[in-house]
Amino acid sequence: MKRALACLAMLFTSCFVLAQAQSPGSTPGDPGTKTLEEIFACLATGLPKDWRTATVEVVEVANDGKAREFEARYTYTRASEPQPRRLKPCDETLPAKGVHAFNQFLEPEKRRWIRALLTCHSDGKFELKYDYDQ
């Protein structure tokens, strides 16, 4: 648990750096940092002590031109076991909605992604990648 809390603190610091890069006038309480903190706090409830990575994968499953529907998958890996395992977050929708909320930081033409993958690493680093329809 201590390691998870230490990683959470490191993640918060990383989030603040990302938020500063995204928005020059941002502060520690800005929406991007707060959203990332909420996502990780929800994921952390289902992580074992020896976790290595935790992922939130959000995939568009329907798009009728007016409304989009998404599905989320949550996984983690362990240091001793690279095969991903299902992660049960505190809430099945909160992390996915959080990932979708990062759209506010994207250019309008970049908001139509079909897959978003947020990966949190136990060393406090994280990545957010988007896939687009060709």
C-alpha positions as CSV (number, residue, x, y, z in Angstrom):
1,M,0.0,0.0,0.0
2,K,2.9,2.4,0.8
3,R,4.3,1.8,-2.7
4,A,0.9,2.5,-4.3
5,L,0.7,5.7,-2.3
6,A,4.2,6.7,-3.2
7,C,3.4,6.0,-6.9
8,L,0.2,8.0,-6.6
9,A,2.2,11.0,-5.3
10,M,4.7,10.6,-8.2
11,L,1.8,10.4,-10.6
12,F,0.3,13.5,-9.2
13,T,3.6,15.3,-9.8
14,S,3.7,14.0,-13.3
15,C,0.1,15.1,-13.9
16,F,0.9,18.6,-12.8
17,V,3.8,18.7,-15.2
18,L,1.5,17.5,-18.0
19,A,-1.1,20.0,-17.1
20,Q,1.4,22.8,-17.1
21,A,2.5,21.8,-20.5
22,Q,-1.0,21.6,-21.8
23,S,-2.2,24.9,-20.3
24,P,0.4,27.6,-19.4
25,G,-1.9,29.2,-16.8
26,S,-2.9,26.0,-15.0
27,T,-2.6,25.4,-11.3
28,P,-2.3,22.2,-9.2
29,G,-6.1,22.2,-8.9
30,D,-6.8,22.4,-12.6
31,P,-9.3,20.0,-14.2
32,G,-6.7,17.9,-16.0
33,T,-4.7,17.2,-12.9
34,K,-7.8,16.5,-10.9
35,T,-9.2,14.2,-13.5
36,L,-6.0,12.1,-13.6
37,E,-5.9,12.0,-9.8
38,E,-9.5,10.7,-9.8
39,I,-8.8,8.1,-12.5
40,F,-5.7,6.7,-10.7
41,A,-7.4,6.7,-7.3
42,C,-10.2,4.6,-8.7
43,L,-7.8,2.2,-10.4
44,A,-5.6,1.9,-7.3
45,T,-8.4,0.2,-5.3
46,G,-8.1,-2.9,-7.5
47,L,-4.3,-3.0,-7.9
48,P,-2.1,-5.6,-6.1
49,K,1.0,-4.6,-4.2
50,D,3.3,-5.7,-7.0
51,W,1.6,-4.1,-10.0
52,R,3.7,-2.8,-12.8
53,T,1.2,-1.1,-15.2
54,A,-2.5,-0.3,-15.1
55,T,-4.4,0.6,-18.2
56,V,-7.6,2.1,-19.2
57,E,-8.6,1.4,-22.8
58,V,-11.6,3.3,-24.1
59,V,-12.9,2.1,-27.5
60,E,-15.6,3.6,-29.6
61,V,-18.2,0.9,-30.4
62,A,-20.9,3.0,-32.1
63,N,-21.1,6.3,-33.9
64,D,-24.2,7.4,-35.7
65,G,-22.8,10.8,-36.6
66,K,-24.6,12.5,-33.7
67,A,-23.8,10.4,-30.7
68,R,-20.8,8.1,-29.9
69,E,-20.8,5.1,-27.6
70,F,-17.7,3.7,-25.9
71,E,-16.6,0.6,-24.1
72,A,-13.9,0.4,-21.5
73,R,-11.4,-2.3,-20.5
74,Y,-9.2,-2.2,-17.4
75,T,-6.1,-4.3,-17.0
76,Y,-2.9,-4.4,-15.0
77,T,0.4,-6.3,-15.1
78,R,2.6,-7.5,-12.4
79,A,6.4,-7.4,-12.2
80,S,6.6,-11.2,-12.1
81,E,3.8,-11.7,-14.7
82,P,3.8,-9.6,-17.9
83,Q,0.4,-11.1,-19.0
84,P,-2.3,-8.5,-18.5
85,R,-5.0,-9.3,-15.9
86,R,-8.5,-7.8,-15.6
87,L,-8.6,-4.9,-13.2
88,K,-11.7,-4.0,-11.2
89,P,-11.7,-0.3,-10.5
90,C,-13.8,1.4,-7.8
91,D,-16.4,2.2,-10.5
92,E,-16.8,0.7,-14.0
93,T,-17.4,4.0,-15.7
94,L,-15.4,6.7,-13.8
95,P,-12.0,6.1,-15.3
96,A,-13.4,5.8,-18.8
97,K,-15.3,9.1,-18.4
98,G,-12.2,10.6,-17.1
99,V,-10.1,9.6,-20.1
100,H,-12.9,11.0,-22.4
101,A,-12.8,14.2,-20.4
102,F,-9.2,14.8,-21.6
103,N,-10.8,15.8,-24.9
104,Q,-11.0,19.3,-23.6
105,F,-7.2,19.5,-23.9
106,L,-7.2,18.3,-27.5
107,E,-7.5,20.3,-30.7
108,P,-11.1,20.0,-32.0
109,E,-10.0,17.9,-35.0
110,K,-8.2,15.4,-32.6
111,R,-11.3,14.7,-30.5
112,R,-12.7,12.1,-32.9
113,W,-10.4,9.3,-31.7
114,I,-11.7,5.7,-31.9
115,R,-9.4,4.4,-29.2
116,A,-7.7,6.0,-26.2
117,L,-5.2,4.1,-24.0
118,L,-4.1,5.5,-20.7
119,T,-1.2,3.6,-19.1
120,C,0.0,4.3,-15.6
121,H,3.3,2.8,-14.5
122,S,4.2,1.9,-11.0
123,D,7.2,4.3,-11.1
124,G,4.7,7.2,-11.4
125,K,5.0,7.8,-15.2
126,F,2.0,7.6,-17.5
127,E,1.1,7.7,-21.2
128,L,-2.1,8.7,-23.0
129,K,-2.2,7.6,-26.6
130,Y,-5.0,8.0,-29.2
131,D,-5.8,6.0,-32.3
132,Y,-7.8,7.5,-35.2
133,D,-9.8,6.1,-38.0
134,Q,-7.9,6.2,-41.3
